[in-house]
Amino acid sequence: MKLSIIIPIYNVEKYLDKCLNSVLKQIEKEDEVILINDGSTDNSFNICKNIKEIYMKNNIVLINKKNEGVAIARNIGLKKATGDYIFWIDSDDWLDDNCIKCIKDTIEKTNSDIILFDFYNVNKKNINPCFIFKEEKKISKEKILIEVAQDSFRSFLWRTVVKRNIYENIYFPEGVQMMEDFSIYHLLFHKAKTFYYIRKPLYYYRLVNNSLSQKKKDVMLIYNISLQREEFFRKNYPEIEEKYRLAPILSASCLGIDLKKCKENPQIFIRKYLFFLLTRDYFRLNKKIQFILISISNVLLKKIRQIYDEN
């Protein structure tokens, strides 16, 4: 079984060595690692070249291209991939020492279309494990689609190893600089038939300030992409209840968007499904407080957010 590990790279010289070493020290001969340098202006490309020389492995593919955005870089990686399964890695993250072996053993055992696993959240102060379910198991398509519809375990491609043929005719939307994974994540689960969950953190996800500040700038983009997913589920899986489908949209509506620009006023649905939203384990306490505030008054939420940002 051949694994294609694809790593888009852009200006991550600070973290890249740790990422690449964590991968290359555990891959097997039949696997391939595809590095796509998306026009980095720092030393990232040279780090890739040096690492390739150190490991002297023929299964490392290094692509250097002009900067066109992560979506185009991902599409190039998919076209180059020849493995049985696709495994994405973000270039500022790193793998647990047993990650690849655990994934490949599970694939050999289950032959599932999609393998899910847990991860560690890494910030400046702490490293905390994040789990999806309470036990390792096969998951029915009906169950997993409800989870994906509400984005209960977050649409991270790097925690989702997928058979390469599932990606046929699925492309990342070019020109999108964030949430390109969210844009296609549900399509993978729509096409796949079998799913297996490994209850073990195998990946270290580094929280960086860039991504957080970018979210503040692109709140309407987040809302609109969430809306597209809801429309997909409403059309293809009408049996999934509205409250599950709406959860990502209602979460996005708390980011400070102009409610007048929304297709339908999210405040109405937050009020309708407030108890449901407050009882979801995947929403943190600060998000639940935002739901309560916006159900009372969106103006109140904006004022509180403004005071918080100023301080």
Backbone bond lengths (Angstrom), bond angles and torsions (degrees), N, CA, C in turn:
res aa  C-N    CA-C-N  psi(-1)  N-CA   C-N-CA  omega(-1)  CA-C   N-CA-C  phi
1 M - - - 1.462 - - 1.534 109.62 -
2 K 1.316 114.72 126.30 1.470 120.40 -175.96 1.518 110.44 -104.73
3 L 1.321 115.15 129.77 1.455 122.11 179.22 1.533 109.35 -105.05
4 S 1.333 116.69 129.07 1.472 121.89 173.13 1.524 108.32 -100.29
5 I 1.309 116.14 113.45 1.463 121.78 179.65 1.526 107.56 -102.26
6 I 1.325 116.77 117.87 1.464 121.56 -174.23 1.526 109.00 -113.60
7 I 1.341 115.98 127.96 1.466 121.44 -176.77 1.525 110.06 -128.24
8 P 1.329 119.42 99.84 1.472 121.22 171.65 1.537 109.23 -70.83
9 I 1.329 116.02 141.12 1.474 120.66 -172.73 1.516 110.24 -132.33
10 Y 1.336 115.56 130.55 1.465 119.59 173.08 1.534 109.74 -152.85
11 N 1.322 116.01 111.70 1.464 123.01 173.80 1.531 113.33 50.31
12 V 1.328 115.22 58.42 1.472 119.91 -179.79 1.532 110.75 -128.15
13 E 1.330 116.89 35.53 1.466 119.99 -176.29 1.534 112.54 -56.22
14 K 1.316 116.31 -29.15 1.467 121.22 -178.04 1.532 112.05 -66.54
15 Y 1.338 116.99 -30.04 1.466 121.03 -172.40 1.532 114.29 -116.26
16 L 1.329 117.25 -11.12 1.468 120.66 -165.87 1.519 113.97 -65.87
17 D 1.318 117.91 -40.45 1.471 120.73 179.44 1.527 111.09 -55.62
18 K 1.309 116.06 -48.43 1.466 120.96 -178.18 1.523 110.73 -61.78
19 C 1.332 116.01 -42.60 1.459 120.67 179.35 1.528 111.29 -61.11
20 L 1.332 116.92 -54.66 1.464 121.39 -174.16 1.515 112.12 -65.73
21 N 1.329 117.51 -41.26 1.460 119.72 178.81 1.522 111.67 -63.65
22 S 1.329 116.79 -36.22 1.469 119.65 -179.72 1.527 111.06 -65.65
23 V 1.341 116.99 -26.96 1.467 121.88 179.47 1.520 111.15 -85.37
24 L 1.321 115.70 -52.14 1.467 120.57 -168.67 1.525 112.98 -69.89
25 K 1.319 117.52 -24.27 1.464 118.42 -179.61 1.530 112.41 -77.08
26 Q 1.345 117.49 -7.55 1.472 118.08 -177.53 1.525 114.73 -126.40
27 I 1.337 117.88 -0.97 1.474 117.91 178.16 1.529 110.15 -73.90
28 E 1.330 115.61 157.88 1.460 121.69 177.69 1.530 109.85 -103.19
29 K 1.313 116.69 169.93 1.469 121.48 -173.61 1.519 112.84 -58.50
30 E 1.328 116.98 -36.91 1.462 119.35 -175.12 1.523 112.70 -79.58
31 D 1.344 118.01 -13.84 1.458 120.98 -179.43 1.527 111.01 -77.20
32 E 1.336 116.49 164.25 1.458 120.94 174.43 1.523 109.88 -133.67
33 V 1.331 115.24 146.72 1.455 121.93 177.25 1.520 107.41 -119.79
34 I 1.333 116.81 121.26 1.464 122.21 -177.79 1.520 108.19 -110.59
35 L 1.331 116.08 114.59 1.459 122.69 -179.98 1.523 108.55 -104.21
36 I 1.323 117.56 122.24 1.467 121.00 179.93 1.517 108.56 -115.43
37 N 1.350 116.39 103.67 1.457 120.44 176.37 1.524 109.07 -82.90
38 D 1.326 115.67 111.29 1.467 121.83 -173.43 1.535 111.00 -91.08
39 G 1.349 115.70 59.14 1.465 121.00 175.90 1.511 113.91 67.25
40 S 1.331 117.46 39.22 1.470 120.24 179.16 1.530 110.70 -58.10
41 T 1.323 116.14 142.89 1.464 121.13 177.76 1.526 111.43 -102.47
42 D 1.318 117.83 0.26 1.465 121.05 175.66 1.533 108.71 -103.16
43 N 1.303 117.72 -152.04 1.470 121.86 -174.87 1.526 113.38 -93.42
44 S 1.315 117.81 15.59 1.468 120.95 -174.30 1.527 112.80 -59.67
45 F 1.332 117.48 -44.26 1.470 119.72 -177.36 1.523 111.10 -64.06
46 N 1.329 117.60 -41.55 1.468 120.46 178.57 1.520 111.36 -64.48
47 I 1.315 116.89 -36.52 1.467 120.29 176.41 1.526 109.78 -61.94
48 C 1.337 117.01 -41.96 1.466 120.98 177.69 1.529 110.92 -61.24
49 K 1.320 116.77 -45.66 1.473 120.26 179.94 1.524 110.92 -62.05
50 N 1.310 116.98 -43.53 1.469 120.57 -179.46 1.523 111.63 -64.33
51 I 1.331 115.85 -42.70 1.467 119.99 179.05 1.528 110.68 -62.59
52 K 1.318 116.23 -41.41 1.467 120.18 -179.97 1.524 110.64 -62.40
53 E 1.336 117.08 -39.51 1.463 121.02 178.63 1.525 111.44 -68.37
54 I 1.321 116.99 -39.05 1.463 121.12 -179.21 1.531 111.05 -63.65
55 Y 1.331 116.76 -46.24 1.462 120.37 -176.51 1.529 112.32 -81.55
56 M 1.325 117.09 -22.99 1.465 122.64 176.19 1.534 111.70 48.94
57 K 1.314 116.20 47.14 1.459 120.70 -179.74 1.516 109.76 -109.03
58 N 1.329 115.61 134.29 1.468 120.20 -179.62 1.520 112.90 -73.68
59 N 1.327 116.59 -14.17 1.457 119.29 -176.74 1.522 112.54 -92.98
60 I 1.344 116.89 18.78 1.465 121.79 172.49 1.521 108.26 -103.38
61 V 1.325 116.72 117.40 1.471 122.12 178.85 1.522 107.96 -105.98
62 L 1.328 116.75 121.18 1.460 121.33 -178.88 1.525 109.83 -112.75
63 I 1.311 116.23 120.50 1.472 122.42 -179.64 1.522 108.29 -115.40
64 N 1.335 116.18 127.22 1.463 121.52 177.60 1.526 108.34 -114.65
65 K 1.323 117.79 121.79 1.449 122.11 -175.14 1.523 110.60 -139.80
66 K 1.329 115.75 164.86 1.461 119.67 175.99 1.522 109.63 -69.41
67 N 1.321 115.83 158.39 1.455 120.65 -178.19 1.529 111.13 -71.64
68 E 1.332 115.48 118.03 1.468 121.52 178.93 1.523 111.94 -132.55
69 G 1.323 117.49 0.92 1.457 120.45 179.18 1.516 112.59 105.19
70 V 1.329 114.94 157.47 1.461 121.07 -173.01 1.526 112.34 -67.31
71 A 1.336 117.97 -31.93 1.468 119.67 -178.13 1.525 111.05 -64.15
72 I 1.332 117.24 -44.61 1.471 120.90 178.57 1.526 109.81 -65.90
73 A 1.336 116.99 -40.19 1.470 120.51 177.39 1.527 110.57 -59.79
74 R 1.313 117.14 -42.09 1.472 120.32 179.07 1.533 110.82 -64.96
75 N 1.315 116.99 -42.36 1.470 120.03 179.71 1.525 111.31 -62.39
76 I 1.320 116.82 -38.32 1.473 120.86 176.90 1.529 109.80 -64.09
77 G 1.325 116.14 -43.12 1.465 119.79 178.54 1.510 112.28 -60.15
78 L 1.329 117.09 -41.64 1.462 120.84 178.61 1.528 111.63 -62.78
79 K 1.327 116.71 -41.22 1.469 120.44 -179.90 1.530 111.28 -64.47
80 K 1.328 116.76 -33.91 1.464 121.07 -178.57 1.530 112.59 -79.53
81 A 1.313 117.08 -23.96 1.462 121.37 -172.62 1.527 111.79 -66.78
82 T 1.321 115.21 138.64 1.469 121.36 179.07 1.533 111.84 -125.46
83 G 1.314 117.28 3.71 1.462 120.52 -176.07 1.516 113.52 -77.38
84 D 1.322 115.04 172.43 1.463 121.04 176.78 1.528 111.14 -77.06
85 Y 1.336 116.17 -31.24 1.459 122.22 -179.25 1.528 109.44 -131.19
86 I 1.348 115.28 151.55 1.460 122.92 177.94 1.530 109.06 -107.81
87 F 1.334 115.33 130.63 1.461 122.41 177.12 1.528 107.75 -129.05
88 W 1.339 116.65 112.23 1.466 121.63 178.47 1.524 110.40 -88.41
89 I 1.332 115.72 144.40 1.466 120.63 173.71 1.523 107.97 -135.04
90 D 1.334 116.74 132.74 1.458 120.83 173.37 1.525 108.81 -79.59
91 S 1.317 116.48 139.28 1.464 121.00 -168.31 1.526 114.70 -74.56
92 D 1.323 118.54 -5.98 1.464 120.21 173.96 1.530 111.90 -103.44
93 D 1.341 117.17 6.47 1.459 122.30 178.65 1.533 109.93 -107.20
94 W 1.333 117.21 -178.73 1.460 120.46 175.54 1.523 111.04 -152.62
95 L 1.331 115.29 164.45 1.464 121.61 -174.55 1.520 112.10 -99.86
96 D 1.314 115.10 149.51 1.458 121.28 166.84 1.528 108.79 -64.49
97 D 1.312 117.15 151.20 1.470 121.29 -175.02 1.527 113.30 -60.91
98 N 1.318 118.10 -25.90 1.469 121.42 -178.60 1.526 112.91 -105.18
99 C 1.315 116.92 12.78 1.461 120.92 -172.72 1.526 112.99 -58.80
100 I 1.310 116.88 -57.50 1.464 120.42 -173.13 1.527 111.24 -66.41
101 K 1.323 117.20 -41.30 1.467 119.98 178.26 1.524 110.95 -61.07
102 C 1.322 116.43 -43.63 1.467 120.89 -179.30 1.530 110.83 -63.42
103 I 1.327 116.35 -42.86 1.465 120.50 179.54 1.526 110.76 -64.73
104 K 1.329 117.15 -46.97 1.468 120.48 -177.21 1.530 111.27 -67.37
105 D 1.320 117.28 -37.25 1.471 120.29 176.47 1.529 110.44 -62.14
106 T 1.322 116.19 -40.63 1.457 120.69 -179.99 1.523 111.36 -68.22
107 I 1.315 116.92 -39.10 1.470 120.68 176.66 1.530 110.45 -62.37
108 E 1.319 116.39 -45.18 1.467 120.50 179.43 1.531 110.67 -62.13
109 K 1.313 116.47 -36.26 1.470 121.40 -176.71 1.521 112.37 -76.71
110 T 1.350 117.47 -37.33 1.470 120.45 -169.96 1.528 113.91 -112.77
111 N 1.346 117.43 -25.07 1.475 121.86 -174.80 1.530 111.92 53.36
112 S 1.323 116.85 32.96 1.464 120.65 -178.24 1.529 110.75 -71.97
113 D 1.325 115.54 151.75 1.465 120.10 176.83 1.521 111.71 -68.69
114 I 1.325 116.09 -36.91 1.466 121.54 -179.64 1.529 109.50 -132.81
115 I 1.340 115.13 131.87 1.459 122.67 175.03 1.522 107.65 -111.64
116 L 1.332 116.51 127.66 1.462 122.44 175.94 1.518 109.69 -111.07
117 F 1.333 116.28 148.62 1.465 119.34 176.59 1.528 109.68 -148.16
118 D 1.314 116.33 171.69 1.462 122.12 -176.46 1.529 110.85 -93.42
119 F 1.335 115.23 175.18 1.461 119.50 -176.52 1.526 110.32 -149.39
120 Y 1.340 114.91 171.13 1.455 122.58 172.61 1.524 109.33 -105.15
121 N 1.324 116.58 131.22 1.461 121.93 169.68 1.525 107.79 -81.99
122 V 1.324 117.22 125.86 1.466 121.43 -177.27 1.524 109.46 -117.37
123 N 1.323 117.21 119.33 1.458 120.96 171.09 1.526 108.69 -126.39
124 K 1.313 117.74 -172.88 1.465 120.84 -174.58 1.524 112.48 -64.78
125 K 1.326 116.57 -26.42 1.462 119.99 -174.13 1.525 113.98 -104.17
126 N 1.334 116.82 -33.81 1.466 119.30 -169.38 1.529 112.96 -139.78
127 I 1.330 114.24 158.87 1.466 122.68 167.90 1.521 106.61 -124.29
128 N 1.345 116.06 113.68 1.458 120.58 -174.52 1.522 111.28 -122.30
129 P 1.335 117.70 133.43 1.472 120.35 177.13 1.510 111.87 -72.94
130 C 1.335 116.64 143.35 1.463 122.63 177.37 1.525 108.81 -123.96
131 F 1.331 116.98 125.33 1.455 122.35 -175.74 1.532 110.48 -114.97
132 I 1.340 116.12 149.92 1.465 121.23 177.55 1.524 110.41 -88.94
133 F 1.338 116.05 -59.21 1.452 121.93 -177.27 1.529 110.21 -120.74
134 K 1.321 116.36 174.54 1.461 120.89 -175.62 1.522 113.13 -84.57
135 E 1.346 116.71 -15.11 1.454 119.15 -179.01 1.525 110.84 -149.02
136 E 1.322 115.94 153.09 1.461 121.55 175.94 1.521 109.05 -70.02
137 K 1.348 116.78 138.54 1.468 117.44 -174.51 1.522 112.08 -173.33
138 K 1.342 114.50 162.89 1.460 120.89 163.61 1.523 107.58 -73.89
139 I 1.324 115.87 148.76 1.464 120.04 -178.58 1.517 108.49 -124.70
140 S 1.310 116.86 134.17 1.468 120.35 178.00 1.517 109.98 -71.57
141 K 1.320 116.35 155.78 1.463 120.34 178.80 1.527 110.43 -64.41
142 E 1.301 117.01 -39.52 1.467 120.57 179.19 1.528 111.18 -58.16
143 K 1.331 116.39 -44.78 1.464 121.90 -178.61 1.532 110.90 -68.02
144 I 1.313 117.07 -46.90 1.467 119.53 -174.61 1.527 111.58 -67.84
145 L 1.335 117.52 -33.12 1.462 119.46 180.00 1.532 111.53 -68.09
146 I 1.319 117.21 -35.05 1.468 119.87 175.38 1.527 109.94 -63.30
147 E 1.340 116.17 -39.83 1.470 119.97 179.20 1.532 111.17 -67.39
148 V 1.321 116.73 -41.64 1.465 120.24 -179.94 1.521 110.55 -68.49
149 A 1.317 117.38 -39.12 1.469 121.05 179.79 1.517 111.37 -56.64
150 Q 1.338 116.43 -40.89 1.465 119.59 -178.79 1.529 112.02 -94.57
151 D 1.345 116.72 1.99 1.473 122.52 179.56 1.528 111.40 55.37
152 S 1.310 115.56 43.17 1.464 120.24 -173.57 1.525 113.00 -68.88
153 F 1.342 117.47 -30.33 1.464 118.41 178.12 1.530 112.19 -113.81
154 R 1.324 116.93 18.55 1.459 125.13 173.08 1.536 110.85 64.74
155 S 1.310 114.16 138.54 1.473 120.82 -170.37 1.525 111.76 -88.18
156 F 1.323 115.52 65.23 1.455 121.27 178.03 1.528 109.70 -92.90
157 L 1.327 116.85 118.19 1.465 119.78 178.64 1.517 111.68 -63.04
158 W 1.333 117.68 -34.07 1.466 120.22 -174.25 1.533 113.33 -69.32
159 R 1.318 118.91 -13.21 1.467 119.56 176.45 1.529 110.52 -103.65
160 T 1.365 115.28 19.29 1.458 121.23 -173.80 1.528 109.28 -138.78
161 V 1.316 117.44 102.83 1.470 121.70 178.94 1.530 107.70 -93.70
162 V 1.338 115.72 126.04 1.467 121.41 -167.01 1.531 110.79 -128.36
163 K 1.336 116.52 140.31 1.464 120.27 173.68 1.529 109.53 -56.89
164 R 1.318 115.80 135.97 1.468 119.97 -174.21 1.524 112.06 -60.88
165 N 1.327 117.78 -35.35 1.471 118.75 -177.62 1.530 112.89 -67.00
166 I 1.344 117.62 -18.25 1.470 120.58 175.80 1.532 109.93 -65.61
167 Y 1.331 116.56 -29.24 1.468 121.19 -177.46 1.534 113.02 -77.91
168 E 1.317 117.92 -6.76 1.468 118.97 -178.69 1.531 110.66 -58.68
169 N 1.325 114.98 129.13 1.474 123.53 -179.52 1.529 113.33 66.94
170 I 1.319 117.20 17.41 1.461 121.73 171.99 1.524 107.52 -113.29
171 Y 1.322 116.88 125.33 1.459 121.77 -176.67 1.530 109.89 -131.40
172 F 1.317 115.72 145.77 1.453 120.07 176.39 1.531 109.22 -73.75
173 P 1.332 117.91 138.15 1.472 120.90 -177.15 1.530 111.34 -69.34
174 E 1.318 116.70 115.73 1.458 121.01 -176.99 1.524 110.56 -69.80
175 G 1.319 115.48 144.48 1.452 120.98 -178.79 1.513 113.28 93.54
176 V 1.333 117.27 -11.16 1.465 121.56 178.30 1.525 108.44 -89.41
177 Q 1.321 117.47 124.02 1.458 122.19 -175.76 1.530 113.24 -97.40
178 M 1.311 116.68 -4.93 1.461 119.99 176.45 1.527 108.85 -153.37
179 M 1.325 116.03 158.05 1.465 123.03 179.89 1.528 113.09 59.69
180 E 1.335 116.67 24.34 1.465 118.92 175.94 1.525 110.26 -66.68
181 D 1.335 117.11 -27.47 1.463 120.46 176.56 1.534 110.61 -72.73
182 F 1.331 116.93 -42.45 1.472 121.13 176.64 1.525 110.80 -59.07
183 S 1.339 116.74 -33.08 1.469 121.63 -176.46 1.524 113.10 -63.87
184 I 1.342 117.06 -28.86 1.469 119.56 -175.60 1.532 113.28 -118.08
185 Y 1.323 117.06 -7.59 1.466 121.48 -172.28 1.524 112.26 -56.14
186 H 1.319 116.56 -47.74 1.470 120.57 -177.53 1.532 111.96 -65.65
187 L 1.341 117.09 -27.01 1.470 120.44 179.11 1.521 111.31 -66.96
188 L 1.326 116.52 -33.48 1.470 120.67 178.00 1.522 110.72 -65.21
189 F 1.319 116.47 -44.18 1.466 120.92 179.95 1.526 111.26 -71.50
190 H 1.309 116.48 -28.95 1.464 121.26 175.41 1.534 110.73 -64.03
191 K 1.331 117.07 -41.18 1.461 121.26 -177.04 1.529 112.82 -82.25
192 A 1.323 116.75 -32.13 1.462 120.63 -176.27 1.527 111.10 -73.22
193 K 1.333 115.26 159.03 1.467 120.76 -178.87 1.527 113.04 -117.29
194 T 1.341 117.23 -31.74 1.464 119.55 -175.04 1.527 109.86 -126.04
195 F 1.343 115.50 144.03 1.461 121.50 -171.90 1.535 109.78 -140.57
196 Y 1.329 115.09 141.29 1.466 119.14 177.61 1.523 108.99 -138.58
197 Y 1.328 114.76 138.04 1.469 121.40 -177.59 1.524 110.28 -112.67
198 I 1.324 116.86 124.90 1.465 123.84 174.20 1.526 107.99 -95.20
199 R 1.314 117.21 115.83 1.475 119.00 -179.39 1.527 109.79 -87.04
200 K 1.316 113.98 75.99 1.459 120.19 -179.45 1.529 108.40 -160.83
201 P 1.345 119.11 129.54 1.473 120.08 176.47 1.534 110.01 -71.31
202 L 1.315 115.80 118.97 1.463 121.92 -176.37 1.526 112.55 -118.63
203 Y 1.320 117.11 2.65 1.465 121.13 -170.01 1.526 108.64 -144.73
204 Y 1.328 116.53 139.84 1.460 121.99 177.65 1.527 108.83 -106.47
205 Y 1.326 115.06 112.88 1.464 122.77 -176.40 1.524 109.16 -100.22
206 R 1.330 115.17 112.77 1.454 120.76 -176.64 1.534 110.29 -88.39
207 L 1.320 116.31 121.82 1.461 121.34 176.91 1.529 108.60 -83.63
208 V 1.326 116.52 117.94 1.466 120.90 -179.09 1.524 109.88 -115.22
209 N 1.313 116.45 150.27 1.466 121.45 -175.39 1.521 112.57 -66.43
210 N 1.341 117.78 -27.93 1.468 120.56 -177.76 1.520 111.09 -56.93
211 S 1.351 115.39 -47.86 1.460 119.48 -175.70 1.524 111.03 -66.21
212 L 1.348 116.49 -34.80 1.453 119.69 -179.85 1.528 110.82 -68.55
213 S 1.341 116.69 -41.72 1.461 119.50 179.67 1.520 111.14 -69.52
214 Q 1.342 117.15 -32.43 1.461 120.70 178.69 1.527 110.88 -65.39
215 K 1.327 116.84 -37.04 1.462 120.52 179.31 1.524 111.44 -61.40
216 K 1.336 116.19 -36.88 1.457 119.67 -179.79 1.524 111.10 -65.53
217 K 1.340 116.33 -31.14 1.460 120.52 -178.33 1.525 111.80 -77.42
218 D 1.322 117.38 -32.01 1.462 121.31 -168.85 1.523 112.66 -114.32
219 V 1.323 116.61 43.79 1.462 119.42 -174.63 1.534 112.12 -65.03
220 M 1.342 118.07 -37.07 1.469 119.53 179.50 1.524 111.21 -69.83
221 L 1.345 116.79 -33.35 1.461 120.15 175.79 1.524 109.93 -62.35
222 I 1.329 116.55 -44.92 1.462 121.13 178.70 1.527 109.93 -60.01
223 Y 1.320 116.24 -44.53 1.465 120.59 179.53 1.527 111.07 -62.01
224 N 1.328 117.46 -46.65 1.465 121.12 -175.79 1.525 112.21 -67.47
225 I 1.332 117.22 -37.39 1.465 120.23 177.35 1.530 110.05 -67.67
226 S 1.325 116.65 -38.44 1.467 120.98 175.65 1.519 110.75 -63.64
227 L 1.316 115.99 -37.73 1.464 121.39 178.70 1.530 111.09 -64.05
228 Q 1.328 116.69 -39.80 1.464 120.67 178.91 1.525 111.11 -62.45
229 R 1.334 116.56 -39.52 1.468 118.95 178.11 1.524 110.80 -65.80
230 E 1.325 116.61 -42.37 1.471 119.81 179.34 1.522 110.90 -60.55
231 E 1.330 116.38 -41.43 1.467 120.50 179.66 1.521 111.12 -65.07
232 F 1.343 116.23 -36.64 1.474 120.77 177.68 1.529 110.45 -62.17
233 F 1.321 116.59 -47.87 1.464 119.64 -178.45 1.525 111.59 -69.21
234 R 1.319 116.76 -36.67 1.465 119.31 178.35 1.528 111.06 -62.81
235 K 1.335 116.26 -37.31 1.459 120.86 -178.87 1.524 112.37 -77.59
236 N 1.332 117.46 -43.04 1.460 121.29 -172.08 1.532 114.37 -95.60
237 Y 1.326 116.60 -24.25 1.464 119.76 -178.84 1.533 109.58 -136.30
238 P 1.321 117.21 66.79 1.479 120.44 -177.44 1.523 112.66 -63.34
239 E 1.333 117.26 -16.28 1.463 119.87 179.69 1.533 111.95 -72.71
240 I 1.346 117.62 -18.45 1.466 120.65 176.98 1.530 108.63 -75.39
241 E 1.316 116.15 126.45 1.455 120.76 -173.44 1.528 112.23 -61.76
242 E 1.327 114.67 149.27 1.463 122.27 -177.08 1.533 112.00 -55.84
243 K 1.318 118.13 -39.82 1.467 121.16 -175.32 1.528 111.33 -62.53
244 Y 1.339 118.10 -32.98 1.459 120.78 176.62 1.524 110.54 -71.78
245 R 1.322 116.16 -45.30 1.470 120.67 -178.38 1.525 112.24 -62.91
246 L 1.333 116.09 -34.40 1.461 120.78 -174.34 1.528 113.52 -82.84
247 A 1.320 118.47 -15.69 1.470 120.93 -173.07 1.533 113.41 -52.90
248 P 1.362 120.52 -47.43 1.477 119.12 178.81 1.529 113.10 -63.52
249 I 1.339 117.40 -37.18 1.467 120.93 179.26 1.525 110.22 -65.59
250 L 1.306 117.23 -44.33 1.457 121.28 -178.43 1.524 110.71 -67.55
251 S 1.328 116.49 -34.67 1.461 120.09 174.74 1.522 110.77 -64.07
252 A 1.339 116.77 -44.59 1.467 121.49 179.44 1.519 111.80 -64.37
253 S 1.323 116.99 -31.82 1.462 120.33 -177.30 1.524 112.18 -68.46
254 C 1.331 117.87 -13.73 1.462 121.66 178.09 1.526 112.58 -85.00
255 L 1.323 117.60 -0.62 1.462 121.15 -174.70 1.524 113.79 -84.65
256 G 1.319 116.84 0.71 1.455 119.46 177.79 1.513 114.17 102.66
257 I 1.327 117.26 22.41 1.461 120.01 179.70 1.524 110.22 -75.81
258 D 1.315 114.94 159.94 1.465 121.01 174.53 1.525 107.82 -79.83
259 L 1.326 116.84 110.21 1.462 120.89 -175.36 1.528 112.43 -60.99
260 K 1.325 116.81 -23.49 1.458 120.55 179.09 1.528 111.85 -67.86
261 K 1.337 116.86 -21.84 1.463 121.05 179.89 1.530 112.19 -86.24
262 C 1.308 116.93 -8.23 1.468 121.00 -177.89 1.530 110.20 -77.55
263 K 1.328 114.83 149.77 1.456 120.68 179.02 1.518 110.78 -59.57
264 E 1.326 115.72 -44.51 1.455 122.45 173.82 1.521 107.23 -133.89
265 N 1.306 116.96 148.21 1.460 120.61 -175.99 1.535 110.82 -66.69
266 P 1.338 118.67 111.15 1.478 120.39 -178.67 1.520 113.14 -62.79
267 Q 1.321 116.70 -26.01 1.463 119.99 -178.77 1.527 111.63 -58.34
268 I 1.331 116.06 -36.79 1.470 120.85 179.11 1.527 110.53 -61.03
269 F 1.343 116.41 -43.21 1.465 120.55 -177.01 1.526 111.44 -77.35
270 I 1.343 117.10 -32.04 1.465 119.35 175.34 1.525 109.69 -62.32
271 R 1.319 116.74 -42.20 1.466 120.03 176.36 1.523 111.29 -64.12
272 K 1.322 116.55 -40.62 1.467 121.63 -178.25 1.522 111.70 -65.93
273 Y 1.345 115.96 -40.21 1.467 120.00 -174.05 1.532 112.15 -113.38
274 L 1.309 118.00 27.17 1.464 120.96 -175.10 1.528 111.76 -60.00
275 F 1.325 117.57 -44.47 1.466 119.33 -179.80 1.529 110.37 -61.66
276 F 1.313 117.08 -43.55 1.466 121.58 177.80 1.528 110.53 -58.01
277 L 1.326 117.44 -47.69 1.470 121.70 -177.90 1.529 111.44 -63.75
278 L 1.326 116.44 -39.55 1.465 120.49 -177.63 1.523 112.52 -72.89
279 T 1.319 117.77 -17.97 1.470 120.79 -179.87 1.520 112.84 -100.04
280 R 1.336 118.00 6.66 1.464 121.02 177.10 1.526 109.77 -83.27
281 D 1.328 117.22 123.08 1.469 121.48 -179.60 1.523 112.59 -65.60
282 Y 1.328 116.95 -27.00 1.467 119.34 -174.92 1.528 113.15 -78.20
283 F 1.323 118.36 -11.28 1.463 120.63 173.35 1.529 109.43 -91.05
284 R 1.321 115.69 129.74 1.451 119.46 178.50 1.529 110.33 -75.29
285 L 1.335 114.64 168.85 1.462 120.57 -176.66 1.529 111.42 -59.93
286 N 1.343 117.87 -41.47 1.472 118.87 -178.32 1.535 111.77 -64.82
287 K 1.321 117.16 -33.08 1.464 120.54 176.96 1.536 110.12 -68.92
288 K 1.318 116.97 -40.65 1.457 120.73 179.34 1.525 111.20 -64.75
289 I 1.323 116.25 -36.73 1.471 119.89 175.80 1.524 109.88 -64.20
290 Q 1.338 116.45 -39.66 1.467 119.93 177.62 1.531 111.40 -63.02
291 F 1.321 116.82 -39.12 1.470 120.00 176.82 1.532 110.35 -59.86
292 I 1.317 116.29 -44.60 1.466 120.39 -179.54 1.530 110.28 -62.96
293 L 1.334 116.29 -44.75 1.462 120.68 -178.08 1.527 111.77 -64.52
294 I 1.343 115.89 -44.60 1.469 118.51 -177.90 1.529 110.77 -69.93
295 S 1.333 117.52 -27.61 1.471 119.68 176.21 1.524 111.31 -67.70
296 I 1.332 115.16 -27.68 1.469 120.27 176.94 1.528 110.29 -82.88
297 S 1.355 114.80 -52.67 1.461 119.65 -177.27 1.528 109.41 -166.24
298 N 1.323 116.21 123.91 1.459 120.05 176.63 1.526 110.79 -65.78
299 V 1.334 116.99 -32.15 1.474 121.53 177.92 1.528 109.85 -63.35
300 L 1.326 116.43 -41.20 1.461 120.98 178.20 1.519 111.03 -60.90
301 L 1.337 117.15 -44.27 1.462 121.01 178.64 1.522 110.75 -61.48
302 K 1.334 117.35 -43.44 1.464 121.26 -179.84 1.525 111.68 -61.93
303 K 1.337 116.82 -41.62 1.465 120.50 -179.89 1.527 111.34 -65.36
304 I 1.318 115.97 -43.09 1.475 120.00 179.08 1.524 110.28 -64.96
305 R 1.344 116.82 -41.30 1.463 120.08 178.30 1.532 110.67 -63.71
306 Q 1.317 117.39 -39.78 1.455 121.98 180.00 1.538 110.29 -63.26
307 I 1.313 117.14 -43.46 1.475 120.76 177.51 1.512 110.72 -62.46
308 Y 1.338 115.96 -41.41 1.470 121.04 -179.81 1.528 111.03 -64.01
309 D 1.326 116.68 -44.74 1.477 121.09 -178.87 1.519 111.40 -65.17
310 E 1.335 116.75 -36.82 1.470 120.49 -179.85 1.527 111.76 -67.85
311 N 1.318 115.16 -29.39 1.470 118.94 179.91 1.516 112.94 -91.17
